[in-house]
């Protein structure tokens, strides 16, 4: 899987955390993933309704 370097950097900056031992904010990361999944689910529902 390839990701555009600019998008990669943007996502990395969004989830980065100096206070986490793994370098990312897990809560923020999960919220972003869930929000994107909800967006996809809504788009799919609209497509299925057509």
C-alpha positions in Angstrom: 0.0 0.0 0.0 1.4 3.4 -1.0 0.4 6.6 0.6 1.2 10.1 -0.8 4.1 11.5 1.3 2.2 14.8 1.9 -0.9 12.9 3.2 1.4 10.7 5.4 3.1 13.7 6.9 -0.3 15.4 7.5 -1.7 12.4 9.3 1.5 11.9 11.3 1.3 15.5 12.5 -2.3 15.1 13.5 -1.7 12.0 15.7 1.8 12.9 17.0 2.3 13.1 20.8 5.5 13.8 22.6 3.9 12.7 25.8 3.1 9.1 24.6 5.8 6.4 24.8 4.9 5.3 21.3 4.8 8.8 19.8 1.1 9.0 19.0 -2.0 10.1 20.8 -4.0 6.8 20.8 -7.3 8.5 21.7 -7.1 11.0 18.9 -6.0 8.3 16.5 -9.0 6.2 17.4 -11.4 9.1 17.1 -10.1 9.9 13.6 -10.5 6.3 12.5 -14.0 6.0 13.9 -15.0 9.4 12.3 -13.7 8.2 8.9 -15.5 4.9 9.2 -18.7 6.7 10.1 -18.3 8.9 7.0 -17.7 5.9 4.8 -20.8 4.1 6.3 -22.9 7.2 5.6 -21.7 7.4 2.0 -22.3 3.7 1.5 -25.9 4.0 2.9 -26.5 6.9 0.4 -25.2 4.8 -2.5 -27.3 1.8 -1.4 -30.4 4.0 -1.2 -30.1 5.0 -4.9 
